[in-house]
Amino acid sequence: MQSAKCKAGVIFCILYFAFCIFPASTARSEVKGPGTQFTIARLKYSGGGDWYDGPSGTVNLLRFLRQHTRIDAAAQEVKVGIADEDFFAYPFYYMTGHGNVRFSEEEAVRLRTYLENGGFLFANDDYGMDLSFRREMKRVFPDKELVEIPPSHGIFHDLFDFPDGLPKVHEHDGGPPHAYGIFCGKRLVVFYNFNTDIADGWDDPEVHHDPPEKREAALRMGANVVVWALTN
């Protein structure tokens, strides 16, 4: 019974917000909605990693969504733990950090239920999260692998076009950026960017002093992920 309620709740959120997404050229006044705004839910996790890193980034991405899409985006993120009562109320979760990630057994099961029933997780490695994130996702989905997402995938073309795939924002260990995903059937449920840290490009300009073109690419890619999560 609990699983059925969770499934209905997450699917409702996905459909609800999908009705609010139209090209920015369409007049905003034409869109009517129930009044609940879309927001980015930042995932709180245990293990010692800095899940709270980059608070200005999500604010700037939400602003970018308001400016360039039909999403009625809130001004601020919300911070939610997997065990929280309202965990299933949000269609889109974002997680980041430099350090260790750890889920309890209950959290791993609860996150899997959420993702299998319409939810989406966008994970950004801020340099140092990779090993623990991969370990914990294997606990969430023992039967699935993080697979590389090719540049031809729609997530790189749905709103803004990235013919070469994921943009490179920060050097980290050098080399190309990588986009990985977990699929439930044909649906992408986890998007994980590695060796680029595109969320640093969302932060206020004085935080990392990235050039405008890198910040624009990072915000565009973030918008692509949000729109893809809400419409596919």
C-alpha positions as CSV (number, residue, x, y, z in Angstrom):
1,M,0.0,0.0,0.0
2,Q,2.8,2.4,0.9
3,S,4.5,1.7,-2.4
4,A,1.4,2.4,-4.4
5,K,0.9,5.7,-2.6
6,C,4.5,6.7,-3.3
7,K,4.2,5.8,-7.0
8,A,1.0,7.8,-7.4
9,G,2.6,10.8,-5.6
10,V,5.7,10.9,-7.6
11,I,4.0,10.4,-11.0
12,F,1.5,13.1,-10.1
13,C,4.4,15.5,-9.5
14,I,6.0,14.7,-12.8
15,L,2.8,15.1,-14.8
16,Y,1.9,18.2,-12.8
17,F,5.1,20.1,-13.6
18,A,5.3,18.8,-17.2
19,F,2.2,20.8,-18.0
20,C,4.1,24.0,-17.1
21,I,7.0,23.6,-19.6
22,F,6.7,25.4,-22.9
23,P,9.2,27.4,-25.0
24,A,10.2,30.7,-23.5
25,S,8.8,32.5,-26.5
26,T,5.3,31.5,-25.5
27,A,3.6,34.2,-23.4
28,R,3.8,33.3,-19.7
29,S,0.2,34.5,-19.1
30,E,-1.1,31.7,-21.2
31,V,0.1,29.1,-18.7
32,K,-2.3,28.2,-15.9
33,G,-1.2,26.0,-13.0
34,P,-2.4,24.9,-9.6
35,G,0.1,27.3,-7.9
36,T,2.7,25.0,-6.5
37,Q,6.1,26.0,-8.0
38,F,8.8,23.6,-9.2
39,T,11.9,23.7,-7.1
40,I,15.1,21.8,-6.9
41,A,15.2,19.5,-3.9
42,R,18.7,19.2,-2.6
43,L,19.4,15.7,-1.2
44,K,20.8,15.6,2.3
45,Y,22.9,12.5,3.0
46,S,25.1,11.1,5.7
47,G,28.7,10.0,5.6
48,G,30.5,13.3,6.1
49,G,30.3,14.7,2.6
50,D,29.3,18.4,2.1
51,W,25.9,17.9,0.5
52,Y,25.2,21.6,1.1
53,D,28.0,22.8,-1.2
54,G,27.4,25.6,-3.7
55,P,24.2,27.2,-2.3
56,S,24.2,30.0,-4.9
57,G,24.3,27.5,-7.8
58,T,20.8,26.2,-7.4
59,V,19.4,29.7,-7.0
60,N,21.0,30.7,-10.2
61,L,19.8,27.6,-12.1
62,L,16.2,28.2,-10.9
63,R,16.5,31.8,-12.1
64,F,17.8,30.5,-15.5
65,L,14.8,28.2,-15.7
66,R,12.4,31.0,-15.1
67,Q,14.1,33.1,-17.8
68,H,14.5,30.4,-20.5
69,T,11.7,27.9,-20.0
70,R,8.0,27.8,-19.2
71,I,8.8,26.2,-15.8
72,D,7.3,28.2,-12.9
73,A,10.4,27.8,-10.8
74,A,10.7,28.9,-7.2
75,A,13.4,31.3,-6.0
76,Q,15.1,28.9,-3.6
77,E,15.9,25.2,-3.3
78,V,14.5,23.0,-0.6
79,K,16.7,20.6,1.5
80,V,15.3,17.1,1.9
81,G,16.5,13.9,3.4
82,I,15.5,10.5,2.0
83,A,13.9,9.5,5.3
84,D,11.9,12.8,5.5
85,E,8.1,12.5,5.4
86,D,7.8,14.7,2.3
87,F,10.6,13.0,0.4
88,F,8.2,11.7,-2.3
89,A,6.6,15.2,-2.8
90,Y,9.4,16.4,-5.2
91,P,9.9,15.2,-8.7
92,F,13.6,16.2,-9.0
93,Y,16.5,15.8,-6.6
94,Y,20.0,17.2,-6.9
95,M,23.0,16.0,-4.9
96,T,26.6,17.1,-4.9
97,G,29.7,17.1,-2.7
98,H,33.4,16.5,-2.3
99,G,33.4,13.7,0.2
100,N,31.8,10.5,1.4
101,V,28.1,9.6,0.7
102,R,26.4,7.0,2.9
103,F,22.8,5.8,2.8
104,S,21.2,3.6,5.5
105,E,19.5,0.4,4.4
106,E,16.1,2.1,4.7
107,E,17.2,5.1,2.7
108,A,18.6,2.9,-0.1
109,V,15.3,1.1,-0.4
110,R,13.3,4.3,-0.2
111,L,15.4,6.0,-2.9
112,R,15.0,3.0,-5.2
113,T,11.2,3.1,-4.7
114,Y,11.2,6.8,-5.5
115,L,13.3,6.4,-8.7
116,E,11.4,3.4,-10.0
117,N,8.1,5.2,-9.6
118,G,8.7,8.4,-11.5
119,G,11.4,10.3,-9.6
120,F,14.8,11.6,-10.9
121,L,18.2,12.2,-9.3
122,F,20.8,14.6,-10.7
123,A,24.2,13.9,-9.1
124,N,27.2,16.3,-9.5
125,D,30.6,15.1,-8.5
126,D,32.3,18.2,-7.0
127,Y,35.6,16.3,-7.0
128,G,35.8,13.6,-4.4
129,M,32.3,12.1,-4.4
130,D,32.8,9.5,-7.1
131,L,33.8,6.3,-5.3
132,S,31.3,6.6,-2.5
133,F,28.5,7.6,-4.9
134,R,29.1,4.6,-7.1
135,R,29.2,2.3,-4.0
136,E,25.9,3.7,-2.7
137,M,24.1,3.6,-6.1
138,K,25.1,-0.1,-6.3
139,R,23.3,-0.6,-3.0
140,V,20.3,1.2,-4.3
141,F,20.3,-0.7,-7.6
142,P,22.3,-4.0,-7.1
143,D,21.1,-5.2,-10.5
144,K,22.0,-2.1,-12.5
145,E,25.1,-0.3,-13.6
146,L,26.0,3.4,-14.2
147,V,26.4,3.5,-18.0
148,E,27.9,6.2,-20.1
149,I,25.4,8.4,-21.8
150,P,26.4,9.1,-25.4
151,P,26.3,12.6,-27.0
152,S,23.4,11.5,-29.2
153,H,21.1,11.1,-26.2
154,G,18.1,13.5,-26.1
155,I,19.2,15.0,-22.8
156,F,21.9,16.9,-24.7
157,H,19.5,18.2,-27.3
158,D,16.1,18.6,-25.8
159,L,16.3,22.3,-24.9
160,F,19.8,23.5,-25.7
161,D,22.0,21.6,-28.2
162,F,25.3,20.0,-27.0
163,P,26.5,18.1,-30.1
164,D,29.6,16.9,-28.2
165,G,27.7,15.9,-25.0
166,L,28.6,17.1,-21.6
167,P,30.4,20.5,-21.4
168,K,33.7,20.7,-19.5
169,V,33.6,23.3,-16.7
170,H,36.4,22.5,-14.3
171,E,39.6,20.6,-14.9
172,H,39.7,18.3,-12.0
173,D,41.9,15.4,-13.2
174,G,42.0,16.6,-16.7
175,G,40.7,14.7,-19.6
176,P,37.1,14.7,-21.0
177,P,33.9,15.1,-18.9
178,H,31.7,12.0,-18.5
179,A,28.0,11.7,-18.2
180,Y,26.7,8.5,-16.7
181,G,23.1,7.3,-16.1
182,I,21.0,4.6,-14.6
183,F,17.9,3.5,-16.5
184,C,14.8,1.8,-15.3
185,G,13.6,0.2,-18.6
186,K,14.1,3.0,-21.1
187,R,13.7,5.8,-18.6
188,L,16.7,7.6,-17.3
189,V,16.3,7.9,-13.6
190,V,19.8,9.0,-12.5
191,F,22.1,11.5,-14.3
192,Y,25.6,11.7,-13.0
193,N,28.3,14.1,-14.3
194,F,31.9,13.3,-13.5
195,N,35.2,15.2,-14.2
196,T,33.6,18.5,-15.1
197,D,31.6,19.7,-12.0
198,I,29.1,21.7,-14.1
199,A,27.4,22.9,-10.9
200,D,30.4,25.1,-10.2
201,G,29.4,26.9,-13.4
202,W,26.1,27.7,-11.8
203,D,27.6,29.5,-8.8
204,D,27.9,33.3,-8.6
205,P,30.7,34.6,-10.9
206,E,33.0,35.6,-8.1
207,V,33.0,32.1,-6.5
208,H,35.1,30.4,-9.2
209,H,35.8,33.2,-11.7
210,D,34.6,31.0,-14.6
211,P,34.4,32.9,-17.9
212,P,30.8,33.8,-19.1
213,E,30.8,31.1,-21.8
214,K,31.5,28.3,-19.3
215,R,28.8,29.6,-16.9
216,E,26.3,29.8,-19.7
217,A,27.1,26.3,-20.9
218,A,26.8,24.9,-17.4
219,L,23.4,26.6,-16.8
220,R,22.1,25.4,-20.2
221,M,23.2,21.9,-19.4
222,G,21.5,22.0,-16.0
223,A,18.3,23.3,-17.6
224,N,18.4,20.4,-20.1
225,V,18.6,17.9,-17.3
226,V,15.7,19.5,-15.5
227,V,13.5,19.7,-18.6
228,W,14.4,16.1,-19.5
229,A,13.5,14.8,-16.1
230,L,10.1,16.5,-16.0
231,T,9.1,15.5,-19.6
232,N,10.4,12.0,-20.2
